[in-house]
Amino acid sequence: MSLCLVIDEMHPSLPDLMQEIGVQLHYRPDLRAAEVPAALAAHPYDGLMVRSKLHVTAELLRHGPQLRYVARAGAGVDNIDEAAMTAAGVTLLNAPEGNRDAVGEYAVGLLLALFRNIVRADREVRAGEWRREANRGEEIGGKIIGLLGYGHMSRAFARRLSAFGCTVLAHDQDPAVVADQYATLVSLSELQERAEVLSLHIPYSAANHHYANEELLLGFRNPIWLLNTARGEVLDHAALVQGLQSGHLRGAALDVLENEKLAALTPEQQARFTYLATAPNVVLSPHVGGWSFQSYQRINEVLAQKIGAFLRHEADALTIR
């Protein structure tokens, strides 16, 4: 039986799902990141299942010489050194299919909150203010929505936008990405020329650090609304604040921030966060776009399917040899 170490909290359905595919779990969400190397070395683990507790590096992998796969319970893999994984012959499995619907729905919610001043209006009514005209908002219908990146999350967002009667354009740097009935793939320059809303859906990597910077944002012909449900580090927050102050950005809805440890912000980050937290045209949430009760369980199901397929493929390969 295959043996897998799980170091983060997972939905309670996981043990039964993994037992069905012949995987025994050592469920240790109590482990601190610094304790994981010793835990890996203590047993002949085939697999390691993680969320975001630690970075999977070449040094960590050396402590688990029998590892054959690392399963990331979620979509983003920015905490995993993929080059080190390849060099060690360890397969990376992640589960963007598990929370794409949650992110797609949440992005619609952020856009509605931004367009219709929902957060501000709620705050005002609770304070005894009844300001109807000041909270007159925009409709999604008729807008041109631009998506930067067209993967699982972006496609889920586009599918939901199709019900609103808007035009959805998408740009992706990967030439292998294909269009579907929910969005038209365009060049970056066409996206900048036409879009009225920009929604970020690119993964974080060194190459994508501050991809959405001052040059990119100022390249949009129209003043735009900005959504980010991807990773905070893909957006230059200095450029974000500058754009909001100048009016080139009409508003922003952010589920992710440049530094999500709010008690450990640098002075520069604190100044930017203070501006965002007090701006009336900014909506903030604590990285919960993919965080639904349904996605919590669905991620388990996706990982179990992928781990089962991986182990079957390995077994078939050994049989052929």
Secondary structure, DSSP 8 states (H G I E B T S, - for coil): -EEEEE-S---TTHHHHHHHTTEEEEE-TT--GGGHHHHHHHTT-SEEEESSSS-B-HHHHHT-TT--EEEESSS--TTB-HHHHHHHT-EEEE-HHHHHHHHHHHHHHHHHHHHTTHHHHHHHHHTT---TGGG----STT-EEEEE--SHHHHHHHHHHGGGT-EEEEE-S-TT---BTTBEE--HHHHHHH-SEEEE-----STTTT-B-HHHHHT-SS-EEEEE-S-GGGB-HHHHHHHHHHTSEEEEEESS-S---GGG--HHHHHHHHHHHH-TTEEE--S-TT--HHHHHHHHHHHHHHHHHHHHHHHHHHHH-
